[in-house]
Amino acid sequence: MGDKEKFKTAGYVLRTLNYSESDLIVTFYSPEFGKFKGIAKGAKRSKKRFANVFEPFSLTNVIFTRRGRDTLSFIEACEIIDHYDVIRQDMEKTLIASYFIDLADQFSPEGKKNESIFQLLEDFMRMLGRDNASDAVVRFFEMRLLKLSGFEPAIDRCIVCKTPVTNGNAYYFHPHEGGIKCGACAKIQRYEQPISAGTVRTLLMGKDMDIDKIKLVCMTNALAMESRSLLIGFITYVLGREVKSLKVMEQVRRYCSSGGL
Ligand SMILES: [Zn+2]
């Protein structure tokens, strides 16, 4: 057994798990250590020591110790940097933030450092607290996360003939090949929905555009549906499963937009 080392880092709370009657296992996303897990002894009993710090998508400062190559850390102290109260007061924004956190969790292997994913979370959480939620915000987050985690879909040109995306053309997305094909190269199945060049261009633009300009992007229904179908189809394929928090988010959004709330 090596000596315990003490560390301090900022970290987003990704999720918590009840470990025993009084302990919690908390998963964080940090700039220095990537995704890591820590045990918070007595977190469920002592409200003073860890006062409401372990809520999903809270940004915290964590002090923890770890022995050698152990994967589980021991959380000594944790304090809130930003609780994102403005987001939590809004149901739709809360669901979107939870979806962002869920995706970041699922695309991040434990212990792999990736500061740009932490930065992405910070940027989008700040934007969500300030601007209106929109389809563009959700889709552009997905595009950027895919890119940063090494799964960027190839949509700037047909993956077969390499012809760049041309206005007016229709494209077909092939999740298992990770890219789009033009109408001439795709062997179109009857169930396949075409994706317009406009949708492809919007996603390409959203991948790199200045974050403060995202609020100016307004997607038409067709564009929103096509980009959703492309990105969710791909994310589901890469992860090998559906993302539950997305379903919840969309059900609530539908309910709200039908005047239910
Ligand atoms: Zn082609």
Boltz pocket constraint, residues with backbone or C-beta under 6 A from the ligand:
constraints:
  - pocket:
      binder: B
      contacts: [[A, 158], [A, 159], [A, 160], [A, 161], [A, 162], [A, 163], [A, 181], [A, 182], [A, 183], [A, 184], [A, 185], [A, 186]]
      max_distance: 6.0
